[in-house]
């Protein structure tokens, strides 16, 4: 588990390696779908609580083993996606990361829902 200052150091390193927007948010791009996924500083506070595997986040977005997509509302306006690589899951809502965490081999099936892309 990383401390918050360690997470901030990793973010600082990523900001020199990956694209950022005007607000300073990190932008990762999936290499197959070309979908942009944004990591905001606010979400880091959520991820901090379960930061094991945090270093896998960029590769999970860029080169996932699986991408599962589903609608978060009845009118199909909110697109949710789970990017999975090994046992690491990155959850997104409308292209913005909402959480990222490592799960057990048994729990990984809980995040395989919707349509696989």
N, C-alpha and C positions, 0 to 999 in steps of 0.2 A: 504494500500500500504506500502510495506517495503522499508526502505532505503537500499542503497547498503551495508552499514556496517552490517545491520541486515541480509541481504541475505548471506553475507560472514560468519556470525556466524552460520547460519543454515547449510551452506555447511561444515563448520568445524565439527559440530556435526554429520552430515551425514557421514563424512569421518571416524569417529571412529565407526560408526554403520554398514556401508555397505562396500563392496569390492571396492578397487581402483586398477588401473593398474599402470605400472611403471611411467607413466607421471603424476600420481596423479588424473586422471579423475575418477569420480564415476561410478560404474557399478551396475545397477539395473537389476534384472532378473524377467521376467514374470513367474508366478508360474504355468501357464497352458502350454504355448508353450516353456518354458525354454529359450526364446530369451533374450540375453543380450542387454541392452540399455545403452549407454554411455552418461554421462553428463560432458561436458568439461567446464572449467572455462570461456572460451570465450563466450559461449552461455548464461552464467549468465548475461552478459551485455545486451543481447537482451531481456531476461526475465525481467530484472530490470525495463524496461519501463512500464510493466503491470504485476506487481508481486502479485496482489491479488490472493490468493489461492496457492501460491508457496509451502506451506507446504504439499499440496496434491500430489505433483509430484511423490514421491516414490510409494505411494499406487496406483496411477493411472497407473503406469507401472506394478507393481506387481499384482494387482487385479482389472483390469479395468472391467467396465460394458460391454464395446465393444472395439474391435480392428478392424479397417478398414485398408485394405492393397490395394495399387494400384501402378502401374508403373509410374515412373517419366520421362520416355523417351520411344521413339518408339521401341527401340531394347530390351526393358525389362531388362535393366542392373541396373537401379536405383530404389531400393525398397523404397517406402514411406509408412509410417504407421501413423495413428491417433489413439492414445490410449485415450479413453473417460471414465471418471468416474464422475457421476453426471453431472455437467456443466463445468468440467475442462478437457482441451484438451492438450495432449502432442504430438507434431508432431516430427517425426523422418525421417531421410534420411539415408539409409543403416546402421541402428542400432545406429545412433548418434542423440541425441536430437537437433532439430533446433529451437524449440520454445515451450513454454508452457504458457497457459493462461486460464482464466476463461471467459466463454461466457454466454449470456442470454439463457433462455429456447428456445426462438424462433430461435436463431442463431445456436444452436447445430446441426441442420440438415445440415448446410453448410459443416460440417466436416465428415458427413457420406457419404463417397464415396469410390468406388472400391468394394472390396469383404470383407464381414465381416468374421473374423476368429473365 
